[in-house]
Amino acid sequence: ALRTVCGLSPAEIGAAFLTSEASIAKRLVRARQLIRDLRLPFAVPDASELPQRLDGVLAALYLLFNEGYKASSGDRLIREELCHEAIRLTRLLAEHPMTSQPATKALLALLCLNAARLRARLNLAGEIVRLPDQDRSQWDARLIEEGIIALGAASTGEVMSSYHLEAGIAACHCLALDEASTDWTRILTLYDQLLLLKPTPIVAMNRSVALARVLGPREALKALESIPNRQSLEAQHLYHAIRASFIANLGHPAEARAAYQRAADLAQCDAEREFLQSQAK
């Protein structure tokens, strides 16, 4: 779905799954062969099949949006067309009676709340603007409103999906009047719940950022460096960038610069590489 329907390259899919382009290419070849061997038709599934297929569709749209929100490589950090296409398709699912499930609405909430901040993430020179430094007047109030309404609509039912929790985190950021009033304790609590539901290295890494804001950089660095099975993270620039920020806040500038340089060396997107190199100086 990511390759054929969403149009992502094997390299972009590999970045989404924290694996290599070669590994994804092999999986795609095997998938095509399996489709041929089983003679699977390319057709809209029967209505009774839609619920069991929904999770896979939502996951594909989530990853499509993420590639647009922060491109894995190239000279454009943000590919707005991918973000807006993911939102358009998720809206269709949220409006259809067969797919209008709480998880669908929660994903729509998450995408809208994150997309609301797109304009503020780069300055006029195309340089990255970190969340604490963003001009919140540039955030899209219409998308924030749509996201909050969708999150409220997603509260029915008995199942809490990862999209609910991630949308809750995004809502904490979007509803804060400024950086100082952000409810980091609430965000950390949501990450704790997300880690129980989705115990992946990526979630644990993102949780460490909230932990730093609540308990300080020392506890955050300890948590980051004790993530189980973090080999896949250590091959990614974000791990080293986050680690560098903790080390810098602990007052070790030389070690922090080395970590930022390691992050810059691993970054595949030009804007991120330039930003990280500026931090390494």
N, C-alpha and C positions, 0 to 999 in steps of 0.2 A: 504493500500500500504506500509506504513512504517513497519507494523508488518510482513506481509506475503511476500512481494517482497523484501523489504530492510533488513528484519531480525532483526529489532530493538525490544528490549524488551519493555513491558508496562512501566517499570520504565524509560527507556531512552526516550520513546515517551512522558511520563509525564514531564520529564525535558525540553523537547523541547517546550512544550505548557504551561510551568509554572503551572502544575497541578499535582495531586497525581497519583501514580501508580494505586490505586484502582479506581479512576475516569476513567482512560484510559481503564482499564480492563473491566469495565461496558460498555463503549462505544464500545469496540471491540465485546463483546458478543451481544450487540444490532445490530451491523453492520452485524455480521454473520447471525443472525436470520432474518434480513431484506433481505439479499441476498437469503436465503433459501425460505422465504415467496414469494418473487418476482420471484423466479426461474431465477435469472440473470445468463447468461452463462459466463464462464471464456473463453473469446475469444478476439482476436484482433478486435477492433472496426472498423466499416466501415470508409473509408477515410473521408467521410463528417463529421464524429463525432470527428475527431482528434483535430481540432482547439478548440472546446469547452472543451475538456478534457486536453488541454495542461497546463493550469494554475495549475491544481492539480498535474500533473506530475512534473512540475518545482518546486513546493513547496516541494514535497517529496524528490527530489534530493537535494534541498537546505538544508533541515533538515538532510538528510543522511550525507552530507558533514560536517555540523556543529558538528554532534556527533563524527565524525572522527577527526575534527580539535581540539576540546576540549571535551574529553569524559566526560559524566555527572557523572561517578562513576568509581571505580576500581583502579588498580595500574598502568594504562597507561593513561597519559594525552592525547597523540596523537595516533590515530588509522589510520595510513596512508592508510591502505587498503580500508577503507571506503571513504576517500577523493579521492583516485585515481579511485575507482569504480564510484563515483558520477561524476567525470570529464569525465570518459570514456563514460558514458551513456549520459551526456549532449552534448558531442562532436557528438554522433550519431544523437541526435535530431537537432543539429545545421547544420548537413550535409544533413539531409533529407528534400526534397523540401516541404513536408506537414507541417513540424514543425520548419523549419528554420526561425523563427520569431525574431524580434528585442529583445524581452524579453529573448528568448532562448540564443541568442548571448551575451546578457548582463549578464545572469547568468553564462555562460561559462567564460566570462571575470572575473567575481567576484571570481569564484572558482579557476581559474588559478592564479590570483594575490595573493589570500590568501594562496594557496598551495605553492607558491614560497617561503614563509617564514618558512615553516615547519621545515627544518633542523636547523634553528637558534633559535628555540623556547625552546630548552632544551640544557643544557651543557652536557659534557661527563658523569657527575655523575647523569644525569637524572633530574636535578633541573631546574625549570622554569627560563628562561631569558626574562625579560620584553623587550618590543619593543625598548625603548631608549637604551638599553644595548646590543642589538643583533649585531652580526658581519655580516654586510650587504654583505660581500664577500661570505657568505654562502647562500645567497638568490639565487634562481634558475633563471638565466637570461633567459633561454629558456621559462620557464613558464610565466615570466613577459612579454616577447615579444609576446607570444601567447595571453595573456590577453589583452594587449594594442591593438593588431590587432582586437581581437574579440569585444572590446569596440568600436573601430572605426566602425566596421561593424554593430554594434547595433544601430548606430546613425540615421539610415533611419527610415522613418515612422513618425507618429504624436503622438504616445503614449510613455510616459515616465514611466517606471516601477520602482519599488523599487530596482530592481536589477541594473538598470542603475546608480542610485544614490549611492548604496553601492559599486558598482564597481568603480565609480568615487572616492570615499573615499579611497578605497584600492589602486587605482592608485596614489593618492597623496603620500601615504606612500612609495610605491615601486619606484617611480621616484625621490624621494628626495635623494640627495647624502649622507646626514647624518641626524641625528635627528634635529640638529639646523636649517637645511634648509627646514624642513617640512612646507608646506603651511597650517598652522592650521586655518587661516581665511577662506580659500577656503573649508577646511573640515567642519568647522562650518556652512558655507553657504549651503553645501550639506546636512548636518544634518537638517538644518532648513526646506529645501525642503522635505526631507524624512519624517520629523515629520508631515508635512501637508498632505502628501500622505498616510502615515501609522502611525496614531497617537496612538502608543502603548506605554505602560510604558517602555518596553525594549529600543525602539528607543530614548525615552526621557532620559533614564539613560545613554545610550551611548553618546548622544549629550552633556551631562554634562561634560564628559571628554574633549571634544573639547572646550567647553566653558571655562573650567579651564585654558586651554593653551592660550586662547585669552583674557579673561577678569579677570582671576585669580580665586583662590580657593574659595573666599568668595561668589562670584556670582554663581559659580558652585554648591557649597553646598546649597545655597538658592534654585537654580533650582531643584536640586536632591530631596530635602526634600519637595518640593511643587508639585511633580508629582502626578496628580490625579490617584485615584485607584491603589496606589502603594503597596497594601497589598501583592500581588503576588510577587513583587520585594523584599519586606522585609523578605520573607521566603527564599530568595536566597543569597548565599554567596557573589556574585559579587556586589550586592547593598552595603553591609556593607564594602567590601574591597575598593570600590570606595569612599565611604563616609569617610573611615579611611584615605585614601590618602589626601583628601581635608583638613580634620581636622589636619593632621600632618603638612601640608604645611602652615596652619594658626598658627602653633606654640603651639599646645595643645597635647603634646606627651602622657600624661596619658590617655586622652579621645580617642586618636587615637589607642593606644594599646588595649583598651577595644573593640573598633570597629573591629580591626583586629582579636581579639580573637573570637568575635561573628561570623565573617566570617569563621574562621577556624573551629569552631564548626559545621557550616552548610555545609561546603565543603564535597562532597562525593568522590572526586578524591584524591588519596593519595598525588600526587605531589603538587596539589593546597593547600591541608591541611598543608603540611610541609612548603610550602612557606609562607603561611599566619601566621603560628605559629612563624616562624622566624621573621616576621615583628612585631609580638605582643610582642616580648621580649624587 
